């Protein structure tokens, strides 16, 4: 069922490298942009669409369709490149049992022969991902408020997840997100992306940049040295050097040796999440990106509210039908509840509304988290001591209000939050 798309973590975001139909007075340009995106998406060469779409934007001033396609292609390519980089070093290769989670293949295939990876090399991967997201964001920003639209059949989508240049069944993204007919083929999954979706995808780009910069702004080398073999089997680290190959004995603590190692690494990871701030400027940018997400959300819903069509919508308004996730009913009450929640989140980022901690009567001033950063210690945040420098007097988020919002989404808030961005 198509609602499986929502459960695949990054999967819906990847679909955006594809987009909506164009300006009403440029029919030929519209067709060209749609054709380019659909063709390269289907042959698994989405990165090569970039040059073609750039040519279309240069050939026809105001070709918002091609500009939208360019941004969506770059967003999709950012994920594909990250997947290829992580595949090379065997990311999560120990999680084979989770590859079919929610009935979907994981975006990153298992690598039976991963390369060694250092802490600095992993940070470089994250930096490259940010640069790719920034490129997509700039392209989408150029769409502006102009009418733009591309209709794309996502059932044909293919991505080269492992970067081997060959497309196998595991690369057929469309099979993972589409319903399957009696002959085993993916049914058409047509989605129309438009100007509102360009702003929506910009919001997601900024959200992912915020998350990635939060990582890079901190020094997590201690966690890497002592626990990251849990995620990267050939992580170049202090623990890997000390173990030095096979260890005598096949069991430990009643577990198979590898299971005991993984459990120990997990406990160590939790214990070593006490990361000092490495780059205060980058950490401050995290809040800027989060505020951009809020602003772009508002713009997205403002545009959706003005739409009069109902054409396989990616993100529909209350009077439209979803072309992607029809099981998630978008009502006016839910849209307004979401916008109200964004306003609360914005007030929290500005320190005007305090965040409740289970242990204290006072609330946490989130603005001070960015303005006066200290080492992030997961355990001490949970137990309370890490929150002490940020406790302030003032209005605190109301738990009853939060429960009312959850009720509006009928217990499915996480799914809607992922969908709405």
C-alpha positions in Angstrom: 0.0 0.0 0.0 1.1 3.5 -0.7 1.1 4.5 3.0 4.2 2.3 3.3 6.1 5.3 1.8 5.7 7.2 5.1 7.3 4.4 7.1 10.5 4.1 5.1 12.3 7.0 6.9 14.2 8.8 4.1 12.2 7.3 1.3 9.6 10.0 0.7 12.3 12.7 0.8 14.2 10.9 -2.0 11.1 10.9 -4.2 11.3 14.7 -4.4 14.1 14.7 -7.0 11.3 14.7 -9.5 8.7 17.5 -9.8 5.7 19.4 -11.0 4.3 21.0 -14.2 5.3 24.4 -15.3 4.3 27.9 -16.3 1.0 28.2 -18.3 2.6 30.2 -21.1 5.5 27.8 -21.7 3.9 24.5 -22.7 7.0 23.2 -24.7 9.4 24.1 -21.8 7.0 22.3 -19.4 7.0 19.2 -21.4 10.8 19.2 -21.8 11.4 19.6 -18.0 9.0 16.8 -17.2 10.5 14.5 -19.9 14.0 15.1 -18.6 13.2 14.3 -15.1 11.1 11.3 -15.9 13.7 9.9 -18.3 16.7 10.1 -16.1 14.8 9.0 -13.1 13.7 5.8 -14.9 17.2 5.0 -16.1 18.8 5.5 -12.8 21.0 8.4 -13.9 19.3 11.2 -12.0 22.6 13.0 -11.6 22.9 13.5 -15.3 19.6 15.3 -15.4 21.3 18.3 -13.7 23.1 19.5 -16.8 20.0 19.1 -19.0 17.8 21.0 -16.6 20.4 23.8 -16.3 20.3 24.1 -20.0 16.5 24.5 -20.0 16.7 27.2 -17.3 19.2 29.1 -19.4 17.3 28.6 -22.7 14.0 30.0 -21.4 14.0 32.8 -18.8 11.4 32.1 -16.2 11.2 28.4 -16.8 10.1 27.6 -13.3 9.3 24.0 -14.2 13.0 23.3 -15.0 14.1 25.2 -12.0 11.9 23.1 -9.8 13.1 20.0 -11.5 16.7 21.0 -10.9 16.1 21.5 -7.2 14.3 18.2 -6.9 16.9 16.3 -8.9 19.7 17.8 -6.7 17.8 16.8 -3.6 17.4 13.2 -4.8 21.1 13.1 -5.9 22.2 14.3 -2.4 20.6 11.2 -0.9 21.9 8.9 -3.6 25.5 10.2 -3.1 25.2 9.8 0.7 23.9 6.3 0.2 26.8 5.4 -2.1 29.4 6.9 0.4 27.9 5.0 3.3 27.7 1.8 1.3 31.4 1.9 0.5 32.2 1.8 4.2 29.5 -0.7 5.2 27.2 1.5 7.2 24.8 -0.6 9.4 26.0 -3.8 7.7 25.4 -5.6 11.0 21.7 -4.7 10.8 20.8 -7.3 8.2 17.7 -8.3 10.1 16.4 -4.8 9.8 16.8 -4.4 6.1 13.1 -5.5 5.5 11.8 -3.2 8.2 8.2 -2.1 7.5 8.2 -4.4 4.4 10.7 -2.1 2.6 14.3 -2.6 1.6 16.7 -0.2 3.4 18.0 2.6 1.1 21.6 1.5 1.8 22.3 -2.1 0.6 24.5 -4.5 2.6 28.2 -4.3 1.6 30.0 -7.7 2.1 33.4 -6.1 1.7 33.4 -2.5 3.1 36.3 -0.2 3.1 38.0 1.2 6.2 36.8 4.6 7.3 38.3 7.2 9.7 36.6 9.7 11.9 37.7 12.5 9.6 36.5 10.7 6.5 33.0 10.2 8.0 32.9 13.9 8.9 33.8 14.7 5.3 30.8 12.6 4.2 28.5 14.7 6.3 30.0 17.9 5.1 29.5 16.8 1.4 25.9 16.0 2.2 25.4 19.5 3.6 27.0 21.0 0.4 24.6 18.9 -1.8 21.6 20.0 0.2 22.7 23.6 0.0 22.9 23.3 -3.8 19.4 21.8 -3.9 18.1 24.6 -1.6 19.5 27.3 -3.9 17.9 25.8 -6.9 14.5 25.5 -5.2 14.8 29.0 -3.9 15.1 30.3 -7.5 11.6 29.0 -8.2 10.3 31.7 -5.9 6.6 32.3 -6.0 6.2 31.5 -9.8 3.8 28.9 -11.0 5.6 25.6 -11.5 4.5 22.0 -11.9 5.8 18.6 -13.0 3.9 15.4 -13.0 6.1 12.3 -12.5 5.4 8.6 -12.3 7.4 7.5 -9.3 6.8 3.8 -10.0 9.6 4.0 -12.6 12.2 5.5 -10.2 15.6 3.9 -9.9 18.6 4.9 -7.9 22.1 3.5 -7.9 22.3 3.1 -4.1 25.7 1.4 -4.1 27.4 3.4 -6.8 28.4 0.3 -8.9 27.0 1.8 -12.1 24.6 -1.2 -12.6 20.9 -1.3 -11.9 19.6 -4.4 -10.2 16.2 -5.2 -8.6 17.4 -3.6 -5.4 17.8 -0.3 -7.1 14.1 -0.1 -8.3 12.8 2.5 -5.9 9.4 2.4 -7.6 8.8 -1.2 -6.5 9.3 -0.2 -2.9 6.8 2.6 -2.9 4.1 1.5 -5.4 1.4 -1.1 -5.2 2.2 -4.3 -7.2 -0.1 -5.7 -9.9 -0.9 -9.3 -10.5 2.0 -9.7 -12.9 4.5 -8.4 -10.3 5.0 -5.0 -11.9 4.7 -1.7 -10.1 1.4 0.1 -10.6 1.7 3.8 -11.8 2.3 6.1 -8.9 1.8 9.6 -10.4 2.5 12.6 -8.3 2.2 16.3 -9.3 4.7 18.5 -7.6 4.2 22.3 -7.7 5.4 25.6 -6.2 4.2 24.8 -2.7 6.1 21.5 -2.9 9.3 23.4 -3.8 9.0 25.3 -0.5 8.1 22.1 1.3 11.3 20.4 0.0 13.3 23.5 0.9 12.0 23.0 4.4 13.2 19.4 4.4 16.6 20.4 3.1 17.0 22.9 5.9 15.8 20.4 8.5 18.4 17.9 7.3 21.1 20.5 7.2 20.2 21.4 10.8 20.5 17.8 11.9 23.8 17.3 10.1 25.3 20.5 11.3 24.4 19.6 14.8 26.6 16.6 14.4 29.5 18.4 12.8 29.4 21.2 15.3 30.3 18.8 18.0 33.4 16.6 18.6 32.2 13.0 18.8 35.6 11.5 18.3 35.5 9.7 21.7 32.3 7.9 20.7 33.9 7.1 17.3 37.0 5.6 18.9 35.2 3.4 21.4 31.9 2.5 19.9 31.4 3.2 16.2 32.4 -0.3 15.0 28.7 -0.9 15.9 27.8 1.1 12.8 31.0 0.8 10.6 32.6 -2.7 10.7 35.9 -1.4 9.6 36.0 1.9 11.5 39.6 3.0 12.1 39.5 3.5 15.8 41.2 2.9 19.2 39.1 -0.1 19.9 39.6 -1.7 16.5 43.4 -1.3 16.9 43.3 -2.8 20.4 41.3 -5.8 19.4 43.7 -6.5 16.6 41.8 -9.3 14.8 40.2 -12.5 16.0 39.7 -12.9 19.8 39.9 -16.4 21.3 36.6 -17.8 22.4 33.3 -17.8 20.5 31.1 -16.7 23.4 31.1 -14.0 26.1 28.6 -13.4 28.9 26.4 -16.2 27.5 26.3 -14.5 24.1 28.0 -15.1 20.8 31.2 -13.0 20.7 29.9 -10.7 18.0 26.7 -10.1 19.9 28.5 -9.4 23.1 30.8 -6.9 21.2 27.8 -5.1 19.7 26.0 -4.9 23.1 29.2 -3.5 24.7 29.6 -1.0 21.8 26.0 0.2 22.3 26.4 0.7 26.0 29.7 2.5 25.4 28.0 4.7 22.8 25.4 5.9 25.2 28.1 6.5 27.9 30.3 8.5 25.5 27.7 10.9 24.2 29.2 13.8 26.0 30.3 15.8 23.0 31.9 19.2 23.4 31.0 22.0 20.9 33.7 22.1 18.2 32.3 24.9 16.1 30.1 27.5 17.8 29.3 29.3 14.5 28.1 26.0 12.9 26.0 25.2 16.0 24.3 28.7 15.8 23.5 27.9 12.2 21.4 24.9 13.4 18.9 27.3 14.9 18.9 29.4 11.8 18.0 26.4 9.7 15.2 25.4 12.1 13.7 28.8 11.9 13.9 28.6 8.1 12.0 25.3 8.3 9.2 27.1 10.2 9.1 30.1 7.8 9.0 27.7 4.7 6.2 25.7 6.3 4.1 28.8 6.6 4.8 29.7 3.0 4.0 26.1 1.9 0.6 26.1 3.5 -0.2 29.6 2.3 0.4 28.5 -1.3 -1.6 25.3 -0.8 -4.5 27.3 0.6 -4.6 29.3 -2.7 -4.5 26.3 -5.0 -7.7 25.6 -7.0 -6.5 22.4 -8.8 -6.5 18.8 -7.5 -3.9 17.0 -9.6 -2.2 14.1 -7.8 -1.0 16.4 -5.0 2.1 15.5 -3.1 1.0 17.6 -0.1 -2.7 18.4 -0.4 -4.8 21.0 1.2 -8.1 20.3 3.0 -10.0 20.6 -0.3 -7.6 18.4 -2.3 -6.7 14.7 -2.6 -3.3 13.3 -1.8 -1.6 11.6 -4.7 1.0 10.0 -2.4 -0.5 9.2 1.0 -4.3 9.2 0.8 -4.5 7.4 4.1 -3.4 10.6 5.9 -6.4 12.9 5.8 -5.4 16.6 5.7 -8.1 18.7 7.4 -8.3 22.4 8.1 -8.2 21.6 11.8 -5.0 19.6 11.5 -3.4 22.3 9.3 -4.2 25.0 11.8 -3.0 22.8 14.7 0.3 22.2 12.9 0.8 25.9 12.2 0.0 26.7 15.8 2.6 24.1 16.9 5.2 25.7 14.7 4.5 29.1 16.3 5.1 27.4 19.7 8.3 25.9 18.4 9.5 29.2 17.1 8.8 30.9 20.4 10.9 28.2 22.1 13.8 28.7 19.8 13.6 32.4 20.6 13.5 31.7 24.4 10.0 33.2 24.7 8.5 29.9 25.6 10.4 27.5 27.9 10.7 23.8 27.4 9.5 21.6 30.2 11.9 19.1 31.8 10.4 16.3 33.8 12.5 17.1 36.9 12.2 20.9 37.3 9.4 23.5 37.9 11.3 26.0 35.8 11.7 25.5 32.0 14.7 25.3 29.7 15.5 28.4 27.6 16.3 26.9 24.2 17.8 30.2 23.0 20.6 29.9 25.6 21.4 26.4 24.3 22.6 28.0 21.1 24.0 31.3 22.5 25.9 29.7 25.4 26.6 26.1 24.3 28.1 23.5 26.5 29.1 19.9 25.9 26.1 17.7 25.1 25.9 14.9 27.6 22.9 12.6 26.8 22.8 10.9 30.2 23.0 14.2 32.2 20.3 15.7 30.0 18.0 12.9 30.8 18.7 12.9 34.5 18.7 16.7 34.8 22.1 18.2 35.7 22.9 19.3 32.1 19.7 21.4 32.1 20.6 23.4 35.2 22.5 26.2 33.3 19.5 26.8 31.0 16.7 26.9 33.5 14.7 30.1 33.5 11.5 31.7 34.9 8.7 32.2 32.4 5.9 30.5 30.5 6.5 26.8 30.0 5.0 24.6 27.3 1.7 23.3 28.5 1.3 19.5 28.6 -2.5 19.7 28.3 -2.2 21.8 25.1 0.2 19.2 23.7 -2.3 16.4 24.5 -5.0 18.4 22.7 -2.8 18.6 19.6 -2.1 14.9 19.7 -5.8 14.2 19.9 -6.5 16.2 16.7 -4.1 13.9 14.8 -5.9 10.9 16.3 -2.7 9.2 17.7 -0.9 9.5 14.4 1.0 12.7 15.0 4.5 11.3 14.1 3.3 10.3 10.6 1.7 13.7 10.0 4.8 15.5 11.3 7.0 13.5 8.9 4.5 14.3 6.1 4.0 18.0 6.9 7.7 18.6 7.7 
